[in-house]
Amino acid sequence: MAPALASAMRKVVAALPTHHRDHTTEAAGRILLRPDGMIPRHADASDEQPQLDVVRRAVLTARRLRVHYAADDAEPSRRTVDPIGLVSARGRWYLLATRDGADRTYRVSRMLEAEVLDEPADRPAGVDLERVWEERRARFTGSFPELTAVVRVQEAARARLVARARQVHAERPDGAGWLRVEIECGDLDHAVAVIWALGPDAEAVNPPALRAALAERAAATAARYG
């Protein structure tokens, strides 16, 4: 419904008095809804956003924000940031901000606390939020290792394969009831986990290192159970 919603919002803004219109246009430019996530995935996200209202208020009022943030690879810490805009990407909300002049992107669901400060945010008056999002998303995904695997999978198990893979590049029939699917995974360990979860309903075709890793795991499992 995005095109219809955008059209309706343009009509609402056009009908506003001039002194309200500029602020409304600026506020609308600070929030972006995207169907794709930070990392390409086929499964929908279901994050809770307990601090979303506070973060939204900081974005729309152009005030600095102090957050208690729990990153993946560090102890939770407090930081003060200058909010640029909010992006909803596949059900997850991200705050695009700067911290001490450096670009930062925060997942709102990882904010343990958030407080709007009585200080103006240091940010440009106008922003192309979609361009900023795409640039940051490209930098983020470019930092991940990639492994492309070819998998032979039962048609009935295709949805489970697709949900676990980072991305699907191609697929075609491969015998009665089977598909040959080319998927992208983060690395060898990720690819092993994706295919192992499907048991006998999937077979790694390429690369050879993936087949060898699965064979080693299968042999160790068989030995464990005699």
C-alpha positions as a Markdown table, in Angstrom:
| # | Residue | x | y | z |
|---|---|---|---|---|
| 1 | Met | 0.0 | 0.0 | 0.0 |
| 2 | Ala | 3.1 | 2.3 | 0.0 |
| 3 | Pro | 2.3 | 4.2 | -3.3 |
| 4 | Ala | -1.3 | 4.8 | -2.3 |
| 5 | Leu | -0.3 | 5.9 | 1.2 |
| 6 | Ala | 2.4 | 8.3 | -0.2 |
| 7 | Ser | -0.2 | 9.8 | -2.6 |
| 8 | Ala | -2.6 | 10.3 | 0.2 |
| 9 | Met | 0.0 | 12.0 | 2.4 |
| 10 | Arg | 1.0 | 14.4 | -0.4 |
| 11 | Lys | -2.6 | 15.5 | -0.7 |
| 12 | Val | -2.8 | 16.0 | 3.1 |
| 13 | Val | 0.4 | 18.1 | 3.1 |
| 14 | Ala | -0.8 | 20.1 | 0.1 |
| 15 | Ala | -4.0 | 21.1 | 1.9 |
| 16 | Leu | -2.1 | 22.3 | 5.0 |
| 17 | Pro | -1.6 | 26.1 | 5.7 |
| 18 | Thr | 1.8 | 27.2 | 4.5 |
| 19 | His | 3.3 | 27.8 | 8.0 |
| 20 | His | 2.6 | 24.1 | 8.8 |
| 21 | Arg | 3.5 | 22.6 | 5.4 |
| 22 | Asp | 7.3 | 23.1 | 5.6 |
| 23 | His | 7.5 | 21.4 | 9.1 |
| 24 | Thr | 5.3 | 18.5 | 8.0 |
| 25 | Thr | 7.3 | 17.9 | 4.8 |
| 26 | Glu | 10.6 | 18.0 | 6.9 |
| 27 | Ala | 9.1 | 15.5 | 9.4 |
| 28 | Ala | 7.9 | 13.2 | 6.7 |
| 29 | Gly | 11.4 | 13.1 | 5.2 |
| 30 | Arg | 12.8 | 11.8 | 8.5 |
| 31 | Ile | 10.9 | 8.5 | 8.4 |
| 32 | Leu | 11.3 | 5.8 | 5.8 |
| 33 | Leu | 9.5 | 2.5 | 5.3 |
| 34 | Arg | 11.3 | -0.2 | 3.3 |
| 35 | Pro | 10.3 | -3.8 | 2.4 |
| 36 | Asp | 13.9 | -5.0 | 2.6 |
| 37 | Gly | 15.9 | -5.4 | 5.8 |
| 38 | Met | 19.5 | -4.4 | 6.7 |
| 39 | Ile | 20.5 | -7.9 | 5.7 |
| 40 | Pro | 18.6 | -9.7 | 2.8 |
| 41 | Arg | 16.4 | -12.4 | 4.5 |
| 42 | His | 13.2 | -14.1 | 3.5 |
| 43 | Ala | 11.9 | -14.5 | 7.0 |
| 44 | Asp | 10.0 | -11.6 | 8.5 |
| 45 | Ala | 11.3 | -10.0 | 11.6 |
| 46 | Ser | 9.3 | -9.7 | 14.8 |
| 47 | Asp | 11.3 | -7.2 | 17.0 |
| 48 | Glu | 9.7 | -5.5 | 19.9 |
| 49 | Gln | 10.3 | -1.7 | 19.9 |
| 50 | Pro | 9.9 | -0.5 | 23.5 |
| 51 | Gln | 11.8 | 2.8 | 23.0 |
| 52 | Leu | 10.3 | 3.6 | 19.6 |
| 53 | Asp | 8.1 | 6.5 | 20.7 |
| 54 | Val | 11.0 | 8.3 | 22.5 |
| 55 | Val | 13.3 | 7.8 | 19.5 |
| 56 | Arg | 10.6 | 9.1 | 17.1 |
| 57 | Arg | 10.1 | 12.2 | 19.2 |
| 58 | Ala | 13.9 | 13.0 | 19.1 |
| 59 | Val | 13.9 | 12.5 | 15.3 |
| 60 | Leu | 10.9 | 14.7 | 14.7 |
| 61 | Thr | 11.9 | 17.5 | 17.2 |
| 62 | Ala | 15.5 | 17.5 | 16.1 |
| 63 | Arg | 16.8 | 16.9 | 19.6 |
| 64 | Arg | 19.8 | 14.9 | 20.8 |
| 65 | Leu | 19.1 | 11.4 | 22.2 |
| 66 | Arg | 20.8 | 9.6 | 25.0 |
| 67 | Val | 20.5 | 5.8 | 24.8 |
| 68 | His | 21.5 | 2.8 | 26.8 |
| 69 | Tyr | 22.4 | 0.4 | 23.9 |
| 70 | Ala | 23.1 | -3.3 | 23.9 |
| 71 | Ala | 25.3 | -4.1 | 20.8 |
| 72 | Asp | 25.9 | -7.7 | 19.7 |
| 73 | Asp | 29.6 | -7.7 | 20.6 |
| 74 | Ala | 29.9 | -5.5 | 23.6 |
| 75 | Glu | 28.5 | -4.8 | 27.1 |
| 76 | Pro | 25.6 | -2.4 | 27.1 |
| 77 | Ser | 26.8 | 1.2 | 27.2 |
| 78 | Arg | 25.4 | 4.8 | 27.2 |
| 79 | Arg | 25.9 | 7.1 | 24.3 |
| 80 | Thr | 24.6 | 10.5 | 23.1 |
| 81 | Val | 23.7 | 10.7 | 19.4 |
| 82 | Asp | 22.4 | 13.1 | 16.9 |
| 83 | Pro | 19.3 | 11.5 | 15.2 |
| 84 | Ile | 19.0 | 11.9 | 11.4 |
| 85 | Gly | 16.0 | 9.7 | 10.6 |
| 86 | Leu | 14.1 | 6.5 | 11.3 |
| 87 | Val | 13.8 | 3.5 | 8.9 |
| 88 | Ser | 11.4 | 0.6 | 9.2 |
| 89 | Ala | 13.0 | -2.2 | 7.3 |
| 90 | Arg | 11.1 | -5.5 | 7.1 |
| 91 | Gly | 9.5 | -4.9 | 10.5 |
| 92 | Arg | 12.7 | -3.7 | 12.3 |
| 93 | Trp | 13.2 | -0.1 | 13.2 |
| 94 | Tyr | 16.6 | 1.5 | 12.8 |
| 95 | Leu | 17.8 | 4.9 | 13.9 |
| 96 | Leu | 20.2 | 6.6 | 11.5 |
| 97 | Ala | 22.3 | 9.0 | 13.5 |
| 98 | Thr | 25.8 | 10.4 | 14.0 |
| 99 | Arg | 27.9 | 10.2 | 17.1 |
| 100 | Asp | 30.8 | 12.7 | 17.5 |
| 101 | Gly | 30.4 | 13.3 | 13.7 |
| 102 | Ala | 30.7 | 9.7 | 12.7 |
| 103 | Asp | 27.9 | 7.7 | 11.0 |
| 104 | Arg | 26.0 | 5.3 | 13.3 |
| 105 | Thr | 23.0 | 3.0 | 12.8 |
| 106 | Tyr | 21.2 | 1.6 | 15.8 |
| 107 | Arg | 18.5 | -1.1 | 16.0 |
| 108 | Val | 15.7 | 0.4 | 18.2 |
| 109 | Ser | 14.9 | -3.0 | 19.8 |
| 110 | Arg | 18.4 | -3.1 | 21.3 |
| 111 | Met | 17.9 | 0.2 | 23.1 |
| 112 | Leu | 17.4 | -0.6 | 26.8 |
| 113 | Glu | 16.6 | 3.0 | 27.6 |
| 114 | Ala | 16.2 | 6.2 | 25.6 |
| 115 | Glu | 15.9 | 9.9 | 26.7 |
| 116 | Val | 15.3 | 13.0 | 24.6 |
| 117 | Leu | 17.7 | 15.7 | 25.6 |
| 118 | Asp | 17.0 | 19.5 | 25.6 |
| 119 | Glu | 19.8 | 20.1 | 23.1 |
| 120 | Pro | 19.4 | 20.6 | 19.4 |
| 121 | Ala | 20.7 | 17.8 | 17.2 |
| 122 | Asp | 23.7 | 18.5 | 15.0 |
| 123 | Arg | 22.3 | 17.5 | 11.7 |
| 124 | Pro | 21.7 | 18.9 | 8.2 |
| 125 | Ala | 18.5 | 20.8 | 7.6 |
| 126 | Gly | 17.4 | 18.5 | 4.8 |
| 127 | Val | 18.2 | 14.8 | 4.2 |
| 128 | Asp | 17.7 | 12.2 | 1.5 |
| 129 | Leu | 16.9 | 9.4 | 3.9 |
| 130 | Glu | 16.6 | 6.7 | 1.3 |
| 131 | Arg | 20.0 | 7.5 | -0.1 |
| 132 | Val | 21.6 | 7.6 | 3.4 |
| 133 | Trp | 19.9 | 4.2 | 4.2 |
| 134 | Glu | 21.1 | 2.6 | 1.0 |
| 135 | Glu | 24.7 | 3.8 | 1.5 |
| 136 | Arg | 24.8 | 2.6 | 5.1 |
| 137 | Arg | 23.1 | -0.7 | 4.2 |
| 138 | Ala | 25.6 | -1.3 | 1.4 |
| 139 | Arg | 28.6 | -0.7 | 3.7 |
| 140 | Phe | 27.1 | -3.0 | 6.4 |
| 141 | Thr | 26.3 | -5.9 | 4.1 |
| 142 | Gly | 29.6 | -5.5 | 2.3 |
| 143 | Ser | 31.4 | -6.3 | 5.6 |
| 144 | Phe | 29.9 | -9.8 | 5.8 |
| 145 | Pro | 31.6 | -12.8 | 4.3 |
| 146 | Glu | 29.7 | -14.6 | 1.6 |
| 147 | Leu | 29.5 | -18.2 | 0.4 |
| 148 | Thr | 27.4 | -19.3 | -2.6 |
| 149 | Ala | 26.1 | -22.9 | -2.4 |
| 150 | Val | 24.1 | -25.0 | -4.8 |
| 151 | Val | 21.6 | -27.2 | -3.0 |
| 152 | Arg | 19.4 | -30.0 | -4.3 |
| 153 | Val | 16.2 | -29.8 | -2.2 |
| 154 | Gln | 12.8 | -31.5 | -2.0 |
| 155 | Glu | 10.1 | -29.2 | -3.3 |
| 156 | Ala | 8.2 | -29.6 | 0.0 |
| 157 | Ala | 11.3 | -28.4 | 1.9 |
| 158 | Arg | 12.1 | -25.4 | -0.3 |
| 159 | Ala | 10.4 | -22.9 | 2.0 |
| 160 | Arg | 12.5 | -24.0 | 4.9 |
| 161 | Leu | 15.7 | -23.7 | 2.9 |
| 162 | Val | 14.8 | -20.2 | 1.6 |
| 163 | Ala | 13.8 | -19.0 | 5.1 |
| 164 | Arg | 17.3 | -19.9 | 6.5 |
| 165 | Ala | 19.4 | -18.7 | 3.6 |
| 166 | Arg | 20.6 | -15.1 | 3.3 |
| 167 | Gln | 19.4 | -14.8 | -0.3 |
| 168 | Val | 18.3 | -17.0 | -3.3 |
| 169 | His | 20.0 | -16.4 | -6.6 |
| 170 | Ala | 18.5 | -19.0 | -8.9 |
| 171 | Glu | 16.5 | -22.2 | -8.9 |
| 172 | Arg | 15.3 | -24.9 | -11.4 |
| 173 | Pro | 13.7 | -28.3 | -11.4 |
| 174 | Asp | 16.0 | -31.2 | -10.8 |
| 175 | Gly | 14.1 | -34.4 | -11.1 |
| 176 | Ala | 10.7 | -35.5 | -9.9 |
| 177 | Gly | 9.9 | -33.6 | -6.7 |
| 178 | Trp | 13.3 | -32.0 | -6.4 |
| 179 | Leu | 14.7 | -28.5 | -7.1 |
| 180 | Arg | 18.3 | -27.2 | -7.6 |
| 181 | Val | 18.6 | -23.9 | -5.8 |
| 182 | Glu | 21.6 | -21.5 | -5.6 |
| 183 | Ile | 21.7 | -19.7 | -2.3 |
| 184 | Glu | 23.9 | -17.2 | -0.5 |
| 185 | Cys | 25.1 | -17.9 | 3.0 |
| 186 | Gly | 27.3 | -15.9 | 5.4 |
| 187 | Asp | 30.1 | -18.5 | 5.5 |
| 188 | Leu | 30.8 | -22.2 | 5.5 |
| 189 | Asp | 29.4 | -22.7 | 9.1 |
| 190 | His | 26.2 | -20.9 | 8.1 |
| 191 | Ala | 25.8 | -23.0 | 5.0 |
| 192 | Val | 26.3 | -26.2 | 7.0 |
| 193 | Ala | 23.7 | -25.1 | 9.5 |
| 194 | Val | 21.2 | -24.2 | 6.8 |
| 195 | Ile | 21.4 | -27.5 | 5.0 |
| 196 | Trp | 21.9 | -29.7 | 8.1 |
| 197 | Ala | 18.5 | -28.4 | 9.4 |
| 198 | Leu | 16.8 | -30.0 | 6.4 |
| 199 | Gly | 18.2 | -33.5 | 7.0 |
| 200 | Pro | 17.6 | -35.9 | 4.1 |
| 201 | Asp | 15.4 | -33.4 | 2.3 |
| 202 | Ala | 18.4 | -31.5 | 1.0 |
| 203 | Glu | 21.8 | -32.3 | -0.5 |
| 204 | Ala | 24.7 | -29.9 | -1.0 |
| 205 | Val | 26.0 | -30.0 | -4.5 |
| 206 | Asn | 28.6 | -27.3 | -4.4 |
| 207 | Pro | 31.1 | -26.2 | -3.2 |
| 208 | Pro | 33.1 | -29.3 | -2.4 |
| 209 | Ala | 34.2 | -27.9 | 1.0 |
| 210 | Leu | 30.5 | -27.7 | 2.0 |
| 211 | Arg | 29.9 | -31.3 | 1.0 |
| 212 | Ala | 33.0 | -32.4 | 3.0 |
| 213 | Ala | 31.9 | -30.5 | 6.1 |
| 214 | Leu | 28.4 | -32.0 | 6.0 |
| 215 | Ala | 29.9 | -35.5 | 5.4 |
| 216 | Glu | 32.2 | -35.1 | 8.4 |
| 217 | Arg | 29.3 | -34.0 | 10.6 |
| 218 | Ala | 27.1 | -36.9 | 9.4 |
| 219 | Ala | 29.9 | -39.4 | 10.1 |
| 220 | Ala | 30.5 | -38.0 | 13.6 |
| 221 | Thr | 26.8 | -38.1 | 14.3 |
| 222 | Ala | 26.4 | -41.7 | 13.0 |
| 223 | Ala | 29.4 | -42.7 | 15.2 |
| 224 | Arg | 27.8 | -41.1 | 18.2 |
| 225 | Tyr | 24.7 | -43.2 | 17.8 |
| 226 | Gly | 26.5 | -46.4 | 16.7 |
